[in-house]
Amino acid sequence: MLEEKDRVIKRQDAFYKEQLARLEERSSEFYKVTTEQYQKAAEEVEAKFKRYEVHPVCADLQAKILQCYRQNTQQTLRCSALASQYMRCVNQAKQSMIEKGG
C-alpha cells in the first residue's frame, strides 16, 4: 500500500516537473520573441528619426530610450515607460506642427 502511494507520488512529481519545464520553455520563447520585437521597433524608430536630425524632436527622451534599450538588451520591457513617454512627446510635436501648418 505504501509502495503504491510512493509510485503515485513519484509519477505525479515527474508529471509536474515536466509541465514546469514546458512552461519555462514557453515563457523563455515568449520573452525572446518580445525582446526581438522591442529591439526591432527600437531600431526602426532610431533609423526613422536619424533622417530628421536638423530639428530633433524630443531629443532628450530619444537619447534616454536608446540608452535604455542598449543597456537592457535582454530586458527591454524595462524601457516601456520611457517608450510611452517618447511616443506621447512625438505625437504632441506632430500635432503642434500640424496646428502651425508645418
Rosetta blueprint (number, residue, H / E / L):
1 M L
2 L H
3 E H
4 E H
5 K H
6 D H
7 R H
8 V H
9 I H
10 K H
11 R H
12 Q H
13 D H
14 A H
15 F H
16 Y H
17 K H
18 E H
19 Q H
20 L H
21 A H
22 R H
23 L H
24 E H
25 E H
26 R H
27 S H
28 S H
29 E H
30 F H
31 Y H
32 K H
33 V H
34 T H
35 T H
36 E H
37 Q H
38 Y H
39 Q H
40 K H
41 A H
42 A H
43 E H
44 E H
45 V H
46 E H
47 A H
48 K H
49 F H
50 K H
51 R L
52 Y L
53 E L
54 V L
55 H L
56 P L
57 V L
58 C L
59 A H
60 D H
61 L H
62 Q H
63 A H
64 K H
65 I H
66 L H
67 Q H
68 C H
69 Y H
70 R H
71 Q H
72 N L
73 T L
74 Q L
75 Q L
76 T H
77 L H
78 R H
79 C H
80 S H
81 A H
82 L H
83 A H
84 S H
85 Q H
86 Y H
87 M H
88 R H
89 C H
90 V H
91 N H
92 Q H
93 A H
94 K H
95 Q H
96 S H
97 M H
98 I H
99 E H
100 K H
101 G L
102 G L
